[in-house]
């Protein structure tokens, strides 16, 4: 009997990578950890205030939106202060916008890695999405501090918040996969994505409550998946009323973008190394 353990046999054959693609995600999980940790370390490298940007950006945005909409006469009938309502909407939007910006450019930013070795390419944008959870966690701590300052206590529905966190992760993953795939072939998208993020901020109920939308347009408005997610965050955190038909529409939107992202990514993945 040999004193050495039996070596694991690795068979390389035509079509094998395609057949075992999803199993390979588990095999390459260490690469997922490495890429995520690398993105975390370089996110605020060589910046003066470092990770404090995770606090400064949402705070400044919340202040600006609160002042602008209050001066414009916007009203909020919930029991929380207006600034708290805005920040609760800023939480999922900031995560989504960061994940879309980073994930959409992830493949182009890792061109050398993609062109040299095989691994499931989906790991790259997925790791960028997960990295954005760090900023989300920091902002969530800030929200808790704001609740203490305003002496606001959420009710038991806060325990349902992980459902909506999962939904915004899935939406960010689906859209990031789709944009990242398009960005490999059409580099125009690196200029389009910031516009989408900026424009989407005003198409989503971040600075206002979606209850301000006229009833006859509210279901159409909820076709934006972020509407139901933001409403869900406020429902869990602030006790706002939930527009359930709109939530179902947003849920369908999340499912559609997740399917679209995975389908298009897998369809075009074989050409990444040639086009990048």
Backbone as a ProteinNet text record, in pm:
[ID]
protein_1_A
[PRIMARY]
XXXXXXXXXXXXXXXXXXXXXXXXXXXXXXXXXXXXXXXXXXXXXXXXXXXXXXXXXXXXXXXXXXXXXXXXXXXXXXXXXXXXXXXXXXXXXXXXXXXXXXXXXXXXXXXXXXXXXXXXXXXXXXXXXXXXXXXXXXXXXXXXXXXXXXXXXXXXXXXXXXXXXXXXXXXXXXXXXXXXXXXXXXXXXXXXXXXXXXXXXXXXXXXXXXXXXXXXXXXXXXXXXXXXXXXXXXXXXXXXXXXXXXXXXXXXXXXXXXXXXXXXXXXXXXXXXXXX
[TERTIARY]
85	0	88.4	55.7	138.1	123.9	237.1	235.1	178	156.9	103.5	-46.7	-123.5	-266.7	-293.3	-402.8	-438.5	-464.5	-400.6	-416.8	-555.6	-609.8	-740.2	-725	-808.5	-800.4	-885.4	-827.1	-896.8	-903	-1022.6	-1042.9	-1080.8	-1003.6	-1034	-1082.3	-1208.3	-1268.1	-1363.6	-1393.8	-1484.7	-1620.7	-1668.8	-1801.2	-1804.1	-1691.9	-1693.7	-1718.5	-1652	-1669.5	-1814.6	-1879.3	-2019.4	-2108.4	-2080.6	-2161.8	-2148.9	-2030.2	-2003.9	-1990.3	-2046.6	-2026.7	-2068.5	-2188.4	-2239.7	-2168.8	-2119.8	-2038.7	-1904.2	-1853.8	-1725.4	-1732.9	-1851.7	-1865.6	-1825.3	-1859	-1820.7	-1671.5	-1618.8	-1477	-1388.8	-1436.7	-1358.4	-1404	-1462.5	-1513.1	-1400.6	-1280.1	-1168.9	-1134.1	-1147.6	-1124	-1228.1	-1349	-1455.3	-1418.2	-1368.1	-1326.4	-1210	-1113.3	-994.3	-1032.5	-1116.8	-1156.3	-1238.1	-1325.9	-1406.2	-1318	-1222.8	-1134.2	-1044.3	-999.6	-917.7	-996.7	-1121.1	-1203.7	-1228.8	-1244.8	-1266.6	-1143.2	-1024.7	-901.3	-869.5	-902.9	-865.6	-976.7	-1095.1	-1208.1	-1175	-1118.1	-1087.6	-936.3	-857	-712.3	-666.5	-571.9	-514.3	-618.3	-719.6	-814.2	-785.8	-817.7	-785.2	-867.8	-997.8	-1085.6	-1118.2	-1074.6	-1090.7	-1235.6	-1265.1	-1397.9	-1504.3	-1463.4	-1561.3	-1648.7	-1603	-1686.6	-1816.3	-1815.3	-1937	-2042.9	-1999.6	-2091.3	-2120	-2014.1	-2028	-2124.8	-2112	-2195.8	-2344.4	-2390.3	-2534.2	-2586	-2502	-2544.2	-2565.3	-2468.2	-2481	-2599.4	-2616.3	-2729.2	-2861.8	-2867.8	-2989.8	-3020.5	-2918.6	-2938.4	-2988.4	-2926	-2964.4	-3108.1	-3141.8	-3277.3	-3381.1	-3347.7	-3442.6	-3470.6	-3364.7	-3381.9	-3457.5	-3419.3	-3481.6	-3630.6	-3665.3	-3805.3	-3890.4	-3834.7	-3909.7	-3938	-3838.7	-3859.4	-3957.6	-3961.7	-4054.6	-4196.5	-4214.3	-4347.7	-4386	-4289	-4318.9	-4365	-4461.7	-4517	-4498.1	-4492.5	-4475.9	-4566.4	-4657.6	-4758.6	-4719.8	-4600.2	-4556.5	-4523	-4494.2	-4465.2	-4317.5	-4232.2	-4088.6	-4056.6	-3948.3	-3905.1	-3871.9	-3882.7	-3861.9	-3720.7	-3620.8	-3482.6	-3464	-3532.6	-3522.8	-3588.8	-3699.3	-3765.9	-3674.8	-3605.8	-3515.3	-3398.8	-3341.4	-3225.2	-3263	-3383.9	-3428.7	-3443.1	-3478.6	-3482.7	-3345.2	-3255.3	-3119.1	-3041.3	-3071.9	-2998.9	-2999	-3117.3	-3114.9	-3067.5	-3098.8	-3055.8	-2904.7	-2840.9	-2695.4	-2630.7	-2682.5	-2626.9	-2642.9	-2762.6	-2787.4	-2698.9	-2688.5	-2609.5	-2460.8	-2409.4	-2268.6	-2241.1	-2332	-2313.9	-2321.2	-2413.6	-2426.7	-2303.5	-2253.4	-2135.5	-2011.5	-1989.8	-1871	-1884	-1999.4	-2019.4	-2024.3	-2079.8	-2088.2	-1952.6	-1853	-1717.9	-1620.2	-1670.3	-1581.1	-1506.7	-1573.9	-1508.4	-1396.7	-1424.1	-1322.8	-1205.8	-1233.6	-1128.4	-1042.6	-1089.2	-1012.5	-979	-952.1	-926.7	-809.2	-702.6	-584.9	-616.3	-696.6	-732.1	-819.9	-913.8	-1007.6	-936.4	-838	-771.9	-665.7	-636.1	-526.3	-570.5	-670	-705.9	-856.6	-895.1	-1037.5	-1090	-1205.6	-1286.1	-1422.1	-1526.3	-1657.8	-1653.7	-1671.1	-1655.1	-1758.2	-1865.8	-1972	-1922.2	-1811.1	-1753.3	-1711.1	-1663.8	-1607.5	-1714.1	-1822.2	-1923.8	-1995	-2009.7	-2076.1	-1994.9	-1862.6	-1779.3	-1789.2	-1805.1	-1820.7	-1952	-2056.7	-2186.1	-2176.6	-2114.4	-2102	-2017.3	-1915.8	-1831.4	-1912.1	-2013.9	-2097.1	-2176.1	-2186.4	-2255.5	-2181.4	-2051	-1974.9	-2024.5	-2039.4	-2092.9	-2235.3	-2312.2	-2449.6	-2451.8	-2363.5	-2359.3	-2321.1	-2224.3	-2183.3	-2298.6	-2369.1	-2482.2	-2595.5	-2612	-2717.4	-2688.7	-2561.9	-2523.4	-2555.9	-2530.3	-2562.3	-2712.4	-2791.8	-2937.8	-2979.7	-2917.9	-2949.3	-2916.8	-2804.6	-2767.6	-2872.6	-2919.3	-3021.4	-3151.1	-3186.1	-3307.2	-3295.4	-3175.7	-3153.6	-3165.8	-3107.1	-3112.7	-3256.6	-3334.5	-3473.8	-3569.5	-3513.4	-3593.3	-3706.7	-3667.9	-3765.6	-3738.4	-3842.3	-3828.7	-3907.7	-3842.3	-3915.2	-3995.3	-4098.1	-4178.8	-4124.4	-4200.1	-4152.9	-4128.4	-4183.4	-4164.7	-4019.1	-3935.7	-3794.3	-3727.5	-3783.7	-3726.3	-3752	-3838.5	-3862.9	-3770.3	-3687.9	-3599.3	-3504.4	-3450.9	-3361.7	-3423.9	-3556.4	-3621.8	-3595.4	-3608.6	-3589.9	-3442.3	-3356.5	-3212.6	-3174.2	-3229.8	-3203.6	-3254.6	-3370.6	-3426.5	-3336.3	-3284.1	-3198.9	-3065.3	-3017.4	-2895.5	-2918	-3031	-3061.8	-3081	-3147.5	-3165.9	-3032	-2946.8	-2815.1	-2731	-2740.6	-2663.9	-2711	-2842.3	-2894.4	-2858.4	-2878.6	-2846.9	-2696.7	-2616.6	-2470.5	-2419.4	-2472.9	-2432.6	-2466.6	-2583.4	-2626.5	-2539.8	-2521.6	-2441	-2295.6	-2241.6	-2102.3	-2081.9	-2178.9	-2169.6	-2172.3	-2261.7	-2269	-2143.3	-2086.5	-1970.2	-1846.1	-1839.6	-1726	-1720.1	-1836.6	-1841.6	-1862.5	-1941.5	-1972.1	-1922.7	-1806.2	-1746.4	-1820.7	-1921.7	-2002.2	-2072.2	-2093.4	-2172.2	-2101.3	-1970.3	-1902	-1940.5	-1989.5	-2040	-2190.6	-2258.4	-2404	-2444.4	-2368.3	-2404.9	-2415.5	-2318.7	-2335.8	-2462.5	-2499.1	-2623	-2744.2	-2741.6	-2852.2	-2867	-2754.5	-2757.1	-2812.7	-2766.3	-2811.6	-2959.3	-3000.4	-3139.1	-3230.5	-3182.5	-3262.7	-3291.6	-3203.5	-3225.3	-3356.1	-3388.3	-3509.8	-3631	-3607.4	-3717.8	-3761.7	-3684	-3716	-3758.8	-3841.2	-3892.6	-3792.6	-3675.3	-3573.4	-3600.3	-3624.6	-3647	-3791.2	-3882.3	-4024.2	-4081.3	-4200.8	-4272.3	-4350.9	-4353.9	-4427	-4577.6	-4624.7	-4767	-4808.4	-4710.1	-4739.8	-4774.1	-4746.3	-4778.6	-4929.5	-4996.7	-5141.3	-5174.9	-5285.5	-5323.1	-5328.8	-5376.7	-5392.1	-5257.8	-5150.8	-5018.6	-4926.4	-4974.1	-4883.6	-4836.8	-4925.7	-4885.4	-4784.6	-4805.9	-4711.1	-4576.9	-4580	-4459.5	-4381.1	-4455	-4392.3	-4326.3	-4337.9	-4264.2	-4114.7	-4076	-3937	-3915.6	-3835.3	-3822	-3775.9	-3702.2	-3653.6	-3766.2	-3880	-3992.5	-4042.4	-4071.4	-4119.7	-4017	-3888.8	-3782.6	-3768.8	-3768.5	-3758.8	-3881.2	-3998.8	-4120.4	-4111.3	-4052	-4036.9	-3943.7	-3836.6	-3745	-3818.1	-3895.6	-3968.2	-4080.1	-4137.9	-4241.6	-4182.9	-4064.1	-3999.3	-3939.6	-3877.9	-3803.3	-3888.8	-3980.2	-4054.5	-4202.4	-4249.3	-4390.2	-4483	-4427.7	-4511	-4604.2	-4711.2	-4804.6	-4737.2	-4772.3	-4713.2	-4816.9	-4778.1	-4864.6	-4835	-4913.5	-4882.1	-4888.8	-4986.4	-4980.2	-4849.3	-4803.7	-4676.1	-4559.5	-4565.9	-4458.8	-4452.2	-4568.7	-4570.1	-4513.1	-4542.8	-4486.1	-4334.1	-4287.2	-4142.9	-4076.9	-4146	-4093.9	-4077.1	-4175.8	-4165	-4048.6	-4026.6	-3914.7	-3781.1	-3768.4	-3644.5	-3617.4	-3721.7	-3706.8	-3667.5	-3727.5	-3696.6	-3551.7	-3506.1	-3369.3	-3266.2	-3298.5	-3206.4	-3194	-3308.2	-3305.5	-3233.3	-3264.7	-3202.4	-3051	-3007.1	-2864.6	-2790.6	-2843.3	-2777.1	-2780.6	-2896.2	-2909.9	-2815.1	-2810.9	-2726.1	-2578.4	-2547	-2408.1	-2356.8	-2436.2	-2393	-2388.8	-2475.8	-2479.5	-2354.5	-2304.8	-2191.2	-2058	-2059.8	-1939.1	-1824.6	-1855.5	-1750.2	-1667.2	-1725.2	-1654.3	-1582.5	-1588.9	-1528.2	-1378.2	-1308.8	-1163.1	-1121.5	-1202	-1168.7	-1200.9	-1309.6	-1355.1	-1293.4	-1246.6	-1203.5	-1065.2
-120.1	0	124.9	219.8	340.1	428	490.4	578.7	716.7	743	870.8	858.4	957.8	952.2	953.6	892.9	884.7	1024.4	1057	1188.8	1201.8	1321.8	1346.3	1363.2	1295.4	1298.7	1413.4	1496.4	1607.8	1581.9	1564.7	1534.8	1661.8	1694.5	1808.9	1754.7	1781.6	1729.4	1832.7	1824.7	1921.8	1921.7	2036.5	2047.9	2023.2	1982.4	1951.4	2076	2187.2	2310.1	2356.3	2339.1	2379.3	2291.1	2163.2	2067.6	2085.3	2120.4	2130.4	2274.5	2367.8	2509.8	2544.6	2505.4	2545	2470.7	2350.1	2280.2	2350.1	2407.6	2476.9	2601.7	2658.9	2773.3	2735.6	2613.4	2565.6	2535.2	2479	2444.6	2569.5	2678.5	2801.8	2903	2855.4	2946.7	3027.9	2971.7	3046.8	3168.6	3156.5	3271.3	3379.3	3337.6	3432.8	3511.1	3440.7	3506.7	3603.1	3558.7	3639.9	3769	3757	3875.1	3971.4	3917.3	4002.5	4076.8	4006	4068.9	4171.8	4143.4	4240	4368.1	4353.7	4471.5	4552.8	4485.5	4556.1	4638.3	4580.3	4648.7	4768.2	4759.6	4867.6	4970.6	4946.7	5036.6	5179.7	5198	5332.8	5353	5275.5	5288.5	5424.4	5483.8	5614.7	5726.7	5712.8	5822.1	5881.4	6007.5	6076.1	6023.9	6007.7	5966.2	5817.9	5745.6	5601.4	5556.3	5457.2	5397.2	5495.1	5610.8	5710.8	5757.9	5736	5770.1	5690	5573.3	5491.7	5561.5	5652.9	5730.6	5866.3	5930.3	6066.5	6072.3	5979.6	5985	5974.4	5871.5	5864.9	5978	6026	6136.5	6263	6296.4	6416.4	6406.2	6288.7	6269.3	6282.2	6226.1	6235.9	6380.6	6455.4	6596.4	6677	6653.6	6727.8	6695.9	6566.6	6527.8	6577.3	6570.3	6616.6	6765.7	6844.5	6989.2	7023.2	6960.2	6991.4	6958.7	6837.3	6796.1	6865.7	6895.3	6969.4	7110.9	7176.2	7310	7309	7196.6	7185.4	7152.5	7133.5	7108.1	6961.6	6871.3	6728.5	6696.9	6605.5	6567.8	6418.9	6385.7	6246	6220.5	6124.9	6101.2	5989.9	5938	5834.4	5891	5801.5	5846.1	5875.2	5849.4	5876.4	6015.6	6078.1	6205.8	6191.5	6302.3	6297.9	6249.1	6295.6	6255.4	6105.6	6047.5	5903.4	5826.9	5880.4	5818.8	5817.7	5929.8	5939.1	5841.9	5835.5	5749.3	5601.6	5565.6	5427.2	5388.4	5486	5459.6	5463.1	5540.5	5550.5	5420.5	5345.5	5221.5	5124.9	5078.1	4984.2	5048.8	5179.2	5243.7	5255.8	5292.2	5303.3	5168.9	5063.3	4930.4	4895.4	4916.8	4881.5	4961.6	5092.3	5176.6	5142.1	5116.1	5077	4943.2	4848.4	4715.2	4720.7	4801.4	4812.5	4879.5	4983	5053.5	4964.4	4897	4811.9	4683.6	4619	4493.4	4511.4	4624	4647.3	4664.7	4710.4	4730.7	4622.2	4520.7	4421.5	4338.1	4297	4211.5	4286.9	4409	4489.4	4517.5	4539.3	4566.3	4446.3	4326.6	4203.4	4133.6	4212.1	4157.1	4059.7	4091.5	4003.8	3867	3865.7	3739.1	3655.2	3718.6	3646.9	3585.2	3653.6	3606.6	3499.5	3468.4	3375.1	3238.6	3232.9	3105.8	3084.5	2957.4	2925.1	2930.1	2985	2978	3034.2	3005.2	3061.4	3214	3282.2	3427.6	3499.5	3433.3	3494.6	3532.3	3471.2	3499.8	3646.6	3704	3839.9	3945	3956.8	4056.3	4021.3	3891.4	3851.4	3896.9	3887.7	3931.6	4082.1	4158.4	4303.3	4338.8	4262	4285.8	4259.6	4149.9	4115.6	4219.2	4273.1	4374.1	4497.1	4531	4648	4630	4507.2	4483.6	4546.5	4568.8	4632.2	4774.2	4849.7	4985.2	4982.5	4883.4	4870.4	4847.9	4760.8	4731.9	4855.6	4933.5	5055.9	5155.5	5170.6	5262.4	5216.7	5086.5	5035.1	5069.7	5064.4	5105.9	5253.2	5333.2	5475.4	5497	5415.7	5424.2	5395.7	5295.6	5263.9	5382.5	5450.8	5569	5679.2	5698.1	5799	5766.9	5639.8	5600.2	5631.4	5613	5645.3	5796.1	5873.8	6019.7	6069.7	6015	6056.9	5983.9	5892	5814.6	5739.4	5676.8	5600.7	5452	5376.9	5233.2	5157	5076.4	4997.2	4885.6	4840.2	4732.2	4596.3	4492.5	4354.8	4323.7	4402.3	4376.6	4390.1	4448.2	4462.8	4327.4	4221.2	4087.2	4031.8	4098.4	4057.3	4129.5	4218	4296.6	4210.7	4097.5	4016	3973.3	3961.8	3925.7	4032.5	4158.5	4268.1	4292.3	4261.2	4267.9	4165.5	4045	3941.2	3984	4048.5	4092.4	4195.9	4291.4	4392.8	4332.8	4230.1	4160.5	4089.4	4019.8	3947.5	4043.8	4157.2	4256.3	4314.8	4346.9	4401.2	4299.2	4172.8	4068.4	4053.3	4046.3	4028.7	4143.7	4266.1	4382	4396.5	4363.7	4372.1	4271.7	4150.4	4049.6	4094.5	4153.1	4197.9	4313.8	4415.1	4530.7	4491.3	4403.9	4360.6	4289.1	4207.8	4136.3	4233.4	4331.9	4431.8	4517.2	4545.4	4633.5	4571.3	4439	4372	4404	4406.7	4429	4574.9	4645.1	4785.3	4869.4	4929.5	5002.2	5132	5165.1	5284.1	5273.7	5151.1	5132.7	5184.4	5201	5258.8	5405.6	5467.3	5604.8	5606.9	5502.1	5496.5	5462.8	5375.4	5330.7	5446.2	5539	5651.6	5732.2	5745.2	5815.9	5739	5605.7	5522.4	5536.7	5534.8	5546.8	5681.9	5788.6	5922.3	5941.6	5897	5912.2	5822.8	5702	5609.2	5656.3	5740.2	5795.4	5873.7	5944.8	6026.4	5949.3	5833.5	5748	5654.1	5647.6	5561.8	5650.3	5597.7	5678.9	5691.9	5749.9	5767.6	5893.6	6004.4	6131.3	6155.6	6073.5	6086.9	5950.2	5949.8	5824.2	5789.8	5663.5	5623.4	5643.2	5664.5	5691.5	5824.8	5910	6038.7	6022.5	5904.9	5878.2	5856.5	5920.2	5899.2	5751.1	5711.4	5570.1	5506.1	5578.3	5518.9	5492.8	5558.3	5538.5	5454.7	5417.4	5357.6	5217.9	5139.1	5005.6	5015.4	5107.9	5129.1	5175.9	5263.7	5313.1	5199.1	5100.7	4988.6	4888.8	4909.4	4823.3	4843.9	4956.8	4975.9	4888.3	4782.3	4688.4	4753.9	4863.9	4929.2	4993.3	5019.8	5081.6	4988.1	4863.2	4767.6	4736.2	4734.9	4706.4	4821.1	4945.4	5061.1	5069	5045.1	5042.4	4933.5	4820.2	4711.1	4747.3	4818.2	4863.8	4956.3	5050	5143.4	5074.4	4972.9	4896.1	4822.8	4765.1	4690.3	4782.8	4893.1	4979.3	5087.6	5144.9	5261.9	5235.6	5119	5086.7	5151.8	5196.7	5257.2	5152.5	5200.7	5110.3	5048.1	4924.8	4852.8	4838.9	4876.3	4862.5	4726.7	4626.4	4489.8	4460.4	4515.8	4493.9	4544.6	4659.6	4712.4	4624.3	4565.6	4476.3	4353.6	4298.7	4181.9	4217.4	4339.2	4383	4396	4451	4464	4327	4234.9	4098.9	4032	4053	3999.2	4064.4	4194.4	4264.3	4210.3	4180.8	4121.5	3987.9	3903.4	3772	3785.1	3882.3	3901.5	3944.6	4043.3	4092.9	3989.1	3907.9	3801.5	3698.3	3659.2	3563.6	3622.7	3747.3	3811.7	3820.9	3859.5	3873.4	3741.8	3636.5	3505.4	3449.7	3460.1	3406.3	3474.9	3607.4	3679.1	3662.2	3657.1	3636.9	3502.7	3397	3263.7	3253.6	3326.4	3323.3	3384.8	3491	3565	3533.1	3450.4	3426.7	3368.4	3285	3220.6	3321.1	3435.1	3533.3	3640	3632.9	3736.9	3749.5	3636.7	3641.4	3701.8	3681.5	3736.4	3885.1	3927.1	4066	4161.5	4107.9	4196.4	4256.4
0	0	0	-88.5	-101.2	22.3	60.3	176.3	143	13.2	-28.8	-55.6	-19.6	-46.2	-195.7	-233.4	-374.4	-430.4	-541.2	-602.9	-663.7	-658.6	-717	-867.4	-940.8	-1085.9	-1139.6	-1224.6	-1287	-1436.5	-1489.5	-1630	-1704.3	-1806.7	-1891.3	-2025.4	-2055.8	-2177.2	-2234.2	-2365.9	-2426.7	-2358.1	-2323.3	-2262.2	-2114.2	-2054.3	-1911.9	-1828.2	-1863.5	-1787.4	-1790	-1906.5	-1918.8	-1833.1	-1832.3	-1758.4	-1608.1	-1561.7	-1417.6	-1369	-1444.6	-1415.7	-1273.8	-1234.7	-1103.2	-990.4	-1017.4	-917.8	-900.1	-1008.8	-1001.1	-913.9	-899.3	-809.5	-667.6	-627.5	-494.8	-489.3	-596.5	-600	-594.7	-653.1	-658.4	-553.7	-445.7	-342.7	-277.8	-271.2	-213.1	-297.9	-429.9	-517.6	-490.6	-463.1	-429.4	-303.6	-202.3	-78.5	-104.4	-185	-212	-285.4	-387.5	-463.7	-378.2	-294.5	-207.1	-108.3	-48.6	49.3	-17.9	-140.1	-213.3	-240.1	-282.7	-311.3	-185.1	-73.5	52.7	90	71.7	111.2	21.9	-106.6	-198.6	-216.8	-161	-184.9	-145.7	-27	19.5	40.7	-33.9	-22.5	-74.4	-4.4	-39.6	-37.8	47.7	71.5	208.4	226.1	350.3	466.5	444.6	554.9	551.7	447.7	443.2	445.2	532.1	538.6	586.2	634.6	677.9	562.6	438.3	324.1	324.1	386.8	397.1	480.9	566.4	649.7	587.1	533.8	482.3	364.6	270.6	150	179.7	253.4	280.3	367.7	461	547.5	466.2	379.7	297.5	202.4	141.7	50.7	124.3	244.1	324.2	360.1	400.3	435.1	315.3	199.4	79.7	39.6	34.9	-5	94.8	223.1	325.1	309.5	294.4	280.8	152.7	41.2	-87.5	-86.2	-40.4	-46.1	59.7	173.9	275.8	227.8	169.4	115.5	-1	-73.8	-186.4	-140.7	-10.3	42.7	53.2	39.2	51.4	193	203.2	332.8	356	482.2	521.9	641.4	627.7	729.9	827.5	815.7	907.9	1044.6	1137.8	1274.3	1297.3	1198.1	1211	1157.9	1202.5	1145.5	997	923.3	778.4	743.6	819.1	790.6	808.4	904.2	927.3	813.8	762.7	648.3	526.3	501.9	387.4	403.2	521.7	542.1	530.5	574.7	560.8	414.4	329	186	122.6	183.5	131.8	151.1	254.6	282.7	164.2	117.8	4.7	-124.2	-143.2	-267.7	-273.8	-164.9	-164.5	-193.8	-133.8	-161.3	-308.5	-362.7	-502.6	-597.2	-574.8	-664.1	-656.8	-536.7	-522.7	-590.8	-568	-626.8	-778.4	-832.4	-977.5	-1038.2	-973.8	-1025.4	-1022.1	-910.1	-896.8	-977.6	-968.2	-1039.5	-1189.5	-1236.1	-1379.7	-1445.3	-1371.1	-1424.7	-1380.2	-1310.9	-1249.8	-1353.2	-1460.1	-1559.7	-1631.3	-1672	-1740.9	-1647.6	-1520.8	-1424.8	-1391.7	-1425.1	-1401.2	-1532.8	-1635.6	-1769	-1769.7	-1697.7	-1698.1	-1638.8	-1535.4	-1472.1	-1563.5	-1631.1	-1716.9	-1837.2	-1889.9	-2011.7	-1986.5	-1859.9	-1832.1	-1781.3	-1694.3	-1631.5	-1637.8	-1622.5	-1619.2	-1476.8	-1460.9	-1340.4	-1378.7	-1303.2	-1335.1	-1325.3	-1436.1	-1439.3	-1352.5	-1324.1	-1243.9	-1104.6	-1062.8	-931.9	-921.6	-1031.2	-1025.9	-994.1	-1073.3	-1035.1	-905.4	-876.3	-751.6	-630.4	-638.1	-525.6	-505.8	-615.4	-603.9	-535.5	-565.2	-501.3	-351.4	-313.9	-172	-98.5	-165.7	-103	-62.5	-140.6	-110.3	18.8	66.2	192.9	311	295.4	403.6	426	317.9	329.1	385.1	341.7	390.3	541.1	589.8	733.2	813.2	762	830.9	834.6	723.5	717.4	808.3	822.5	909.4	1055.7	1093.6	1228.9	1249	1146.5	1153.6	1168	1099.2	1113.2	1256.5	1318.2	1457.7	1548.8	1520.8	1598.9	1581.6	1459.1	1432.3	1505.5	1511.2	1583	1731.9	1785.9	1927.1	1948.9	1857.2	1869.4	1862.4	1768.5	1751.9	1847.4	1928.1	2023.3	1952.6	1843.2	1764.1	1783.5	1820.3	1844.5	1738.6	1655	1554.6	1620.8	1551.2	1606.8	1563.4	1587	1566.4	1418.9	1328.4	1184.9	1142.2	1226.6	1190.9	1168.5	1226.9	1209.3	1068.9	991.3	852.7	755.1	807.9	721.4	637.6	688.1	603.9	471.6	465.4	339	234	272.5	177.8	149.6	245.9	219.7	113.4	124.5	24.4	-112.7	-117.1	-245.4	-313.4	-237.3	-299.3	-341.4	-270.2	-312.5	-445.5	-457.9	-581.2	-698.3	-672.5	-778.1	-821.3	-725	-757.3	-833.5	-795.3	-863.5	-1008	-1029.1	-1164.2	-1256.5	-1210.4	-1294.3	-1315.4	-1215	-1229.5	-1332.1	-1329.8	-1427.9	-1569.7	-1584.6	-1717.6	-1767.1	-1682.9	-1722.4	-1744.1	-1658.7	-1673.9	-1806.8	-1846	-1974.1	-2090.8	-2084.4	-2190.6	-2195.7	-2080.1	-2071.3	-2134.4	-2138.4	-2201.1	-2350.1	-2414.6	-2559.3	-2594.6	-2512.2	-2539.5	-2421.4	-2435.2	-2324.2	-2291.4	-2373.8	-2345.6	-2210.3	-2164.5	-2042.8	-1917.6	-1924.3	-1808.4	-1790.7	-1899.1	-1890.1	-1864.9	-1908	-1893.2	-1749.9	-1684.7	-1550.1	-1449.9	-1444.2	-1350.9	-1378.3	-1504.9	-1539	-1488.4	-1504.9	-1456.3	-1305.5	-1234.8	-1089.2	-1046.6	-1110.6	-1074.6	-1107	-1224.4	-1266.5	-1182.7	-1150	-1072.3	-931.7	-877	-743.3	-737.8	-847.3	-849.4	-900.6	-964	-1005.6	-893.6	-788.2	-673.7	-556.2	-467.1	-355.1	-240.6	-270.9	-168.3	-87.8	-156.7	-87.9	-48.4	-100.4	-68	-33.6	21.2	43.8	-81.8	-119	-239.7	-224.6	-101.6	-80.9	-142.6	-176.7	-240.3	-387.7	-444.4	-583.8	-596.2	-692.4	-710.4	-724.1	-665.9	-661.1	-799.4	-899.1	-1032.4	-1100.2	-1053.1	-1111.2	-1022.7	-905.7	-808.9	-850.7	-909.8	-954.3	-1068.3	-1160	-1269.3	-1214.7	-1115.2	-1051.7	-986.5	-935.5	-865.6	-959	-1091	-1183.3	-1168.8	-1110.5	-1067.9	-944.6	-953.6	-840.9	-710.8	-721.5	-600.5	-519.6	-582.5	-511.3	-401.2	-436.6	-337.5	-231.3	-269.6	-173.1	-72.8	-122.2	-32.6	57.8	0.4	82.4	189.3	152.5	248.2	362.8	330.8	435.8	532.8	479.2	566.4	642.3	582.9	652.3	772.4	754.3	862.9	968.5	923.9	1016	1080.4	1001.9	1049.2	1071.9	1028.2	1047	946.5	831.7	727.4	666.5	604.4	537.4	414.3	384.1	272.1	160.8	39.8	-77.3	-140.1	-104.9	-140	-289.8	-366.8	-513	-573.1	-523.2	-571.1	-531.5	-412.4	-369.2	-458.5	-496.2	-584.5	-721.8	-769.8	-897.3	-886.5	-777.1	-756.2	-742.1	-677.3	-662.1	-797.9	-886	-1021.4	-1095.5	-1071.5	-1134.5	-1089.4	-961.4	-909.3	-976.1	-984.7	-1047.4	-1194.7	-1263.3	-1405.7	-1425.1	-1349.8	-1368.4	-1325.1	-1224.8	-1185.4	-1295.8	-1353.1	-1465.2	-1585	-1619.7	-1734.7	-1717.9	-1597.2	-1573.5	-1586.8	-1522.4	-1528.6	-1670.2	-1736.6	-1873	-1969.7	-1969.4	-2064.4	-2030.2	-1903.2	-1861.4	-1909.9	-1889.6	-1932.7	-2085	-2152.6	-2298.8	-2359.3	-2297.7	-2353.8	-2286.8	-2184.3	-2104.3	-2185.4	-2283.3	-2362.2	-2442.3	-2471.8	-2555.1	-2472.8	-2340.5	-2256.5	-2282.6	-2283.3	-2298.9	-2431.6	-2537.1	-2668.5	-2678.7	-2615.8	-2630.8	-2531.3	-2419.6	-2312.4	-2338.2
[MASK]
++++++++++++++++++++++++++++++++++++++++++++++++++++++++++++++++++++++++++++++++++++++++++++++++++++++++++++++++++++++++++++++++++++++++++++++++++++++++++++++++++++++++++++++++++++++++++++++++++++++++++++++++++++++++++++++++++++++++++++++++++++++++++++++++++++++++++++++++++++

